[in-house]
Amino acid sequence: MLDLPRLQALRAVATFGTVTAAAGALHCTPSAISQHLAKLERETRSTLVEKDGRRLRLTEAGRVLVEHAGRILAVVEEAEAALVAHRETVSGQLSIASFPTACRGLLPHALRSLAVDHPRLEPTLQEGDRQGAFDGILRGTVDVAVIDEWLDLPADYPVGLASLELGLDVGDLILPVDHPLAAQSGPVRLDDLRGERWIASKPGTVCHDWLHRMLPGVRPTILVNEFETQLTFVAERLGIAFVPRLARSTLPPGVVARPITPEAARRVSVVWRAAAGGRPAIGATVAALREAWSHRDHGAAELSIHVV
């Protein structure tokens, strides 16, 4: 394979006529130019230059190689310029993964901000669970992920990932407006809810798993993943539900939200490959997600970056 510095040396000699002038143009020593030429001739098994008095002139093989070297070096220069531009501008493709609730509660605002502020960025979004997001980041198919983890069951972050906590998403008890506990002052104790009819997410989801950890043996009568649908069932007095605040904007008529004790909160974080943290597109996406979280007025906790 031809070495780029040696091609640069040959082109400089062709342009300036002497080893000394070529060395001055490339900011190196004449000895370095002579070594590059000698190695290039060995690599190509061709005589590329010959003396012409005090100057050097190209042989026929040298002229052929210089012609191609000019095009090669021009392409390399264009690539270097594009890379500099890429480092300094937010552009290109970027893949985002997110757990379902954040897809609804955060990503619309974040993606809209990115479209307005960085029109050259081409983000894509896929919904999925935390483990799928981790796997995608490690494989390189996901650039940025929004994940959740309950405080009593923290996630195991793979080595090589960096994360930034957006804040805590608190969950509330959702009751029909005429439920006996709807007017209770203060938080509702979870232990007082064991005999209730529960509406919950399907098994395997984080909210379903949380409910079974907190109330072992509870058997929800209605299983639906969509929180808006759960609220509709509660409004029809078919049961009660546990719904994180990120999953709802407003409550439908006929239901109320009550705090519970012990409080249920999950940490919402943005995750990316630590090695790619300097990429402007990732920085812009993280900033957009931070702004989207703040826009929801969650009273987010202090932000902190963590690298595994």
Secondary structure by P-SEA (a helix, b strand, c coil): cccaaaaaaaaaaaacccaaaaaaaacccaaaaaaaaaaaaaaaccccccccccbbbbcaaaaaaaaaaaaaaaaaaaaaaaaaaaaaccccbbbbbbcaaaaaccaaaaaaaaaaacccbbbbbbbbcaaaaaaaaaaccccbbbbcccccccccccccbbbbbcbbbbbbbbbcccccccccccccccccccccbbbbcccccaaaaaaaaacccccccbbbccaaaaaaaaaaccbbbbbcccccccccccbbbbbbccbbbbbbbccccccccccaaaaaaaaaaaaaaaaacccccbbbbbcc
